[in-house]
Amino acid sequence: MSMQSHAPGRAALAETLLPEGAARLISAILLVIAGTMVLAIAAKIKVPFYPVPMTLQVLAVLGIAATYGSRLAVITVLAYLAQGAFGLPVFTNTPPMVAGPAYFMGPTGGFLLGFVVMAWIVGAAADRGWGRSFPKLLGAMLVADVVMLALGFAWLAWFATLSSGATGLGMASAFSAGVAPFLIGDLLKVVLAAAAVPAVWRLFDRSI
C-alpha cells in the first residue's frame, strides 16, 4: 500500500505521511521520541499570563494528538509519563520536586493522567478526519480539555498527597487553585491548536 492510498480526510496527518513496511515502524518510533521531547520542553516553558504564568504542555498534547492520531498520541504521552516515572526531570515542577513514581501521587497526578485521555479524545477525532476542520477540531479539543481538568480537579480535591501530609485540598480549594487560574490560558491554547492543525493540512494538500 502506498502513501497515496490512504483515504483523504480519514486519517491523522502523521498516519498519512508515514511510509509503509519496516520504515513505518522506525518512523513511528522517531515520532514518539520527538513527541516526548516536545512535551518535556513545553513543560519547562512558562509564558507570562493572567492570572498565572502558563506552560505550553496542554498546547503540546493537543498538537501532538491532532497530528499523530489516537494510537501514536497515547503512546507518546505514556512514554513521556514513563520517563518521569523513571526519574527523568521532564515535568514542570521537576526540579525542585524529584521525579519518580511518588510524583504521580502529588497535586498534579490527575492532570498528568488527564493528558492521556486528552490525547485519546483529540487523536480519535483526528483519526476521523476532524483535523481538517476548525469547528470540529475545536469541539473535540474543548471536550478533551474539560475532561482533563475534571480528572485533575477530582484528584486534587480528594486523592492528592500534599506536602503537609494531608490528602486532597477539598472541592473549593481544588477548583480555585487547580482549575480556575488556568481556564483562560487553556481556552487560548485550544483555539490556537484547533486553528493551527487545519492550516498545516491545507499546506500539505497544496504540496501534493
C-alpha positions as a Markdown table, in Angstrom:
| # | Residue | x | y | z |
|---|---|---|---|---|
| 1 | Met | 0.0 | 0.0 | 0.0 |
| 2 | Ser | 1.4 | 3.4 | -1.0 |
| 3 | Met | 1.1 | 6.6 | 1.0 |
| 4 | Gln | -1.4 | 7.9 | -1.6 |
| 5 | Ser | -3.8 | 5.0 | -0.9 |
| 6 | His | -4.8 | 6.5 | 2.4 |
| 7 | Ala | -8.4 | 7.8 | 2.2 |
| 8 | Pro | -8.2 | 11.6 | 2.2 |
| 9 | Gly | -9.6 | 13.2 | 5.3 |
| 10 | Arg | -9.9 | 9.9 | 7.2 |
| 11 | Ala | -6.6 | 9.8 | 9.0 |
| 12 | Ala | -4.4 | 12.0 | 11.1 |
| 13 | Leu | -1.6 | 13.8 | 9.4 |
| 14 | Ala | 1.2 | 11.6 | 10.7 |
| 15 | Glu | -0.7 | 8.4 | 9.6 |
| 16 | Thr | -1.0 | 9.9 | 6.1 |
| 17 | Leu | 2.7 | 10.8 | 5.9 |
| 18 | Leu | 4.2 | 7.6 | 7.4 |
| 19 | Pro | 5.8 | 5.3 | 4.9 |
| 20 | Glu | 4.9 | 1.6 | 4.6 |
| 21 | Gly | 6.8 | -1.5 | 5.7 |
| 22 | Ala | 9.6 | -1.6 | 8.3 |
| 23 | Ala | 10.3 | 2.1 | 7.7 |
| 24 | Arg | 6.8 | 2.9 | 9.1 |
| 25 | Leu | 7.7 | 1.4 | 12.5 |
| 26 | Ile | 11.0 | 3.2 | 12.6 |
| 27 | Ser | 9.3 | 6.5 | 11.7 |
| 28 | Ala | 6.6 | 6.0 | 14.3 |
| 29 | Ile | 9.3 | 5.3 | 17.0 |
| 30 | Leu | 11.1 | 8.5 | 16.0 |
| 31 | Leu | 7.8 | 10.5 | 16.2 |
| 32 | Val | 7.2 | 9.2 | 19.7 |
| 33 | Ile | 10.7 | 10.2 | 20.8 |
| 34 | Ala | 10.3 | 13.6 | 19.2 |
| 35 | Gly | 6.9 | 14.0 | 20.9 |
| 36 | Thr | 8.2 | 13.2 | 24.3 |
| 37 | Met | 10.9 | 15.8 | 23.8 |
| 38 | Val | 8.4 | 18.4 | 22.8 |
| 39 | Leu | 6.3 | 17.6 | 25.9 |
| 40 | Ala | 9.3 | 17.9 | 28.1 |
| 41 | Ile | 10.4 | 21.2 | 26.6 |
| 42 | Ala | 6.8 | 22.5 | 26.7 |
| 43 | Ala | 6.6 | 21.7 | 30.4 |
| 44 | Lys | 9.5 | 23.9 | 31.2 |
| 45 | Ile | 8.4 | 26.9 | 29.2 |
| 46 | Lys | 6.5 | 29.4 | 31.3 |
| 47 | Val | 4.7 | 32.2 | 29.5 |
| 48 | Pro | 3.6 | 35.3 | 31.5 |
| 49 | Phe | -0.1 | 35.3 | 31.5 |
| 50 | Tyr | -3.2 | 36.3 | 33.6 |
| 51 | Pro | -3.9 | 35.3 | 36.3 |
| 52 | Val | -0.9 | 32.9 | 36.5 |
| 53 | Pro | 2.0 | 32.1 | 34.1 |
| 54 | Met | 1.2 | 29.2 | 31.8 |
| 55 | Thr | 3.2 | 26.4 | 30.4 |
| 56 | Leu | 2.8 | 25.1 | 26.9 |
| 57 | Gln | 2.2 | 21.5 | 27.9 |
| 58 | Val | -1.6 | 21.4 | 27.1 |
| 59 | Leu | -0.8 | 23.0 | 23.7 |
| 60 | Ala | 1.8 | 20.4 | 23.0 |
| 61 | Val | -0.6 | 17.5 | 24.0 |
| 62 | Leu | -3.3 | 18.9 | 21.8 |
| 63 | Gly | -1.0 | 19.5 | 18.8 |
| 64 | Ile | 0.6 | 16.0 | 19.1 |
| 65 | Ala | -2.8 | 14.3 | 19.4 |
| 66 | Ala | -4.3 | 16.2 | 16.4 |
| 67 | Thr | -1.4 | 15.4 | 14.1 |
| 68 | Tyr | -0.4 | 11.9 | 15.4 |
| 69 | Gly | -3.8 | 10.3 | 15.8 |
| 70 | Ser | -5.1 | 8.4 | 18.9 |
| 71 | Arg | -2.7 | 5.5 | 18.9 |
| 72 | Leu | 0.6 | 7.3 | 18.4 |
| 73 | Ala | -0.5 | 10.2 | 20.6 |
| 74 | Val | -1.4 | 8.0 | 23.5 |
| 75 | Ile | 1.8 | 6.0 | 23.2 |
| 76 | Thr | 3.7 | 9.3 | 23.1 |
| 77 | Val | 2.1 | 10.7 | 26.3 |
| 78 | Leu | 2.5 | 7.3 | 28.1 |
| 79 | Ala | 6.2 | 7.3 | 27.1 |
| 80 | Tyr | 6.6 | 10.8 | 28.4 |
| 81 | Leu | 5.0 | 9.8 | 31.7 |
| 82 | Ala | 7.2 | 6.8 | 31.9 |
| 83 | Gln | 10.2 | 9.0 | 31.6 |
| 84 | Gly | 9.1 | 10.9 | 34.6 |
| 85 | Ala | 8.3 | 7.7 | 36.5 |
| 86 | Phe | 11.8 | 6.5 | 35.9 |
| 87 | Gly | 13.2 | 9.7 | 37.4 |
| 88 | Leu | 13.9 | 12.0 | 34.4 |
| 89 | Pro | 13.1 | 15.6 | 35.3 |
| 90 | Val | 10.6 | 16.1 | 32.4 |
| 91 | Phe | 7.7 | 17.6 | 34.4 |
| 92 | Thr | 7.0 | 21.2 | 35.1 |
| 93 | Asn | 7.9 | 21.0 | 38.8 |
| 94 | Thr | 11.0 | 18.8 | 38.5 |
| 95 | Pro | 13.1 | 20.3 | 39.8 |
| 96 | Pro | 12.7 | 21.3 | 42.6 |
| 97 | Met | 10.5 | 18.2 | 43.1 |
| 98 | Val | 12.0 | 14.9 | 42.4 |
| 99 | Ala | 10.6 | 12.8 | 39.5 |
| 100 | Gly | 9.6 | 9.2 | 40.1 |
| 101 | Pro | 6.6 | 7.1 | 40.9 |
| 102 | Ala | 5.8 | 9.2 | 44.0 |
| 103 | Tyr | 5.4 | 12.3 | 41.9 |
| 104 | Phe | 2.2 | 11.0 | 40.5 |
| 105 | Met | 0.7 | 10.9 | 43.9 |
| 106 | Gly | 1.2 | 14.7 | 44.2 |
| 107 | Pro | -1.1 | 17.5 | 43.3 |
| 108 | Thr | -0.6 | 17.2 | 39.5 |
| 109 | Gly | -1.1 | 13.5 | 39.2 |
| 110 | Gly | -4.7 | 13.8 | 38.0 |
| 111 | Phe | -3.7 | 16.3 | 35.3 |
| 112 | Leu | -0.9 | 14.1 | 34.0 |
| 113 | Leu | -3.4 | 11.2 | 33.8 |
| 114 | Gly | -5.8 | 13.6 | 32.1 |
| 115 | Phe | -3.2 | 14.2 | 29.3 |
| 116 | Val | -3.5 | 10.5 | 28.3 |
| 117 | Val | -7.3 | 10.9 | 28.0 |
| 118 | Met | -6.9 | 14.2 | 26.2 |
| 119 | Ala | -4.5 | 12.6 | 23.7 |
| 120 | Trp | -7.0 | 9.8 | 23.0 |
| 121 | Ile | -10.1 | 12.1 | 22.6 |
| 122 | Val | -8.3 | 14.5 | 20.2 |
| 123 | Gly | -6.4 | 11.8 | 18.5 |
| 124 | Ala | -9.6 | 9.8 | 17.8 |
| 125 | Ala | -11.1 | 13.0 | 16.3 |
| 126 | Ala | -8.1 | 13.3 | 14.1 |
| 127 | Asp | -8.4 | 9.7 | 13.0 |
| 128 | Arg | -11.9 | 10.6 | 11.8 |
| 129 | Gly | -10.6 | 13.4 | 9.7 |
| 130 | Trp | -11.6 | 16.2 | 12.0 |
| 131 | Gly | -8.1 | 17.6 | 11.9 |
| 132 | Arg | -9.0 | 19.3 | 8.7 |
| 133 | Ser | -12.0 | 21.2 | 10.2 |
| 134 | Phe | -11.5 | 24.0 | 12.7 |
| 135 | Pro | -15.0 | 23.8 | 14.2 |
| 136 | Lys | -14.9 | 20.0 | 14.6 |
| 137 | Leu | -11.4 | 20.0 | 16.0 |
| 138 | Leu | -12.2 | 22.9 | 18.3 |
| 139 | Gly | -15.2 | 21.0 | 19.7 |
| 140 | Ala | -13.1 | 17.8 | 20.3 |
| 141 | Met | -10.3 | 19.8 | 22.0 |
| 142 | Leu | -12.7 | 21.7 | 24.2 |
| 143 | Val | -14.2 | 18.3 | 25.4 |
| 144 | Ala | -10.8 | 16.9 | 25.9 |
| 145 | Asp | -9.6 | 19.9 | 27.9 |
| 146 | Val | -12.7 | 19.8 | 30.1 |
| 147 | Val | -12.2 | 16.0 | 30.8 |
| 148 | Met | -8.5 | 16.6 | 31.6 |
| 149 | Leu | -9.4 | 19.4 | 34.0 |
| 150 | Ala | -12.1 | 17.4 | 35.6 |
| 151 | Leu | -9.7 | 14.5 | 36.3 |
| 152 | Gly | -7.1 | 16.9 | 37.6 |
| 153 | Phe | -9.7 | 18.6 | 39.8 |
| 154 | Ala | -11.0 | 15.3 | 41.2 |
| 155 | Trp | -7.5 | 14.1 | 42.1 |
| 156 | Leu | -6.5 | 17.4 | 43.6 |
| 157 | Ala | -9.7 | 17.6 | 45.6 |
| 158 | Trp | -9.8 | 14.1 | 47.1 |
| 159 | Phe | -6.8 | 12.0 | 46.5 |
| 160 | Ala | -3.6 | 14.1 | 46.1 |
| 161 | Thr | -0.8 | 13.7 | 48.6 |
| 162 | Leu | 0.1 | 17.2 | 49.8 |
| 163 | Ser | 3.4 | 18.5 | 51.1 |
| 164 | Ser | 1.7 | 18.9 | 54.5 |
| 165 | Gly | 0.9 | 15.2 | 54.6 |
| 166 | Ala | -2.8 | 15.8 | 54.1 |
| 167 | Thr | -4.8 | 14.1 | 51.4 |
| 168 | Gly | -6.7 | 16.3 | 49.0 |
| 169 | Leu | -7.5 | 20.1 | 49.1 |
| 170 | Gly | -11.2 | 19.8 | 49.1 |
| 171 | Met | -13.5 | 20.8 | 46.3 |
| 172 | Ala | -13.4 | 24.6 | 46.8 |
| 173 | Ser | -9.7 | 24.9 | 47.1 |
| 174 | Ala | -9.0 | 22.4 | 44.3 |
| 175 | Phe | -11.1 | 24.5 | 41.9 |
| 176 | Ser | -9.7 | 27.9 | 43.0 |
| 177 | Ala | -6.1 | 26.7 | 42.9 |
| 178 | Gly | -6.0 | 24.0 | 40.3 |
| 179 | Val | -8.7 | 24.8 | 37.7 |
| 180 | Ala | -9.9 | 28.5 | 37.7 |
| 181 | Pro | -6.5 | 30.1 | 37.2 |
| 182 | Phe | -5.9 | 28.0 | 34.1 |
| 183 | Leu | -9.2 | 28.3 | 32.3 |
| 184 | Ile | -8.4 | 31.4 | 30.2 |
| 185 | Gly | -5.0 | 30.1 | 29.2 |
| 186 | Asp | -6.3 | 26.7 | 28.3 |
| 187 | Leu | -9.0 | 28.2 | 26.1 |
| 188 | Leu | -6.4 | 30.2 | 24.3 |
| 189 | Lys | -4.3 | 27.1 | 23.7 |
| 190 | Val | -7.3 | 25.1 | 22.5 |
| 191 | Val | -8.1 | 27.8 | 20.0 |
| 192 | Leu | -4.5 | 28.1 | 18.8 |
| 193 | Ala | -4.2 | 24.3 | 18.3 |
| 194 | Ala | -7.5 | 24.0 | 16.6 |
| 195 | Ala | -6.6 | 26.7 | 14.2 |
| 196 | Ala | -3.0 | 25.5 | 13.5 |
| 197 | Val | -3.7 | 21.9 | 12.6 |
| 198 | Pro | -6.2 | 22.6 | 9.8 |
| 199 | Ala | -3.8 | 25.2 | 8.5 |
| 200 | Val | -1.0 | 22.6 | 8.3 |
| 201 | Trp | -3.4 | 20.3 | 6.5 |
| 202 | Arg | -4.1 | 23.0 | 3.9 |
| 203 | Leu | -0.4 | 23.4 | 3.3 |
| 204 | Phe | 0.1 | 19.7 | 2.9 |
| 205 | Asp | -2.9 | 19.4 | 0.5 |
| 206 | Arg | -1.4 | 22.1 | -1.7 |
| 207 | Ser | 2.0 | 20.4 | -1.8 |
| 208 | Ile | 0.7 | 17.1 | -3.2 |
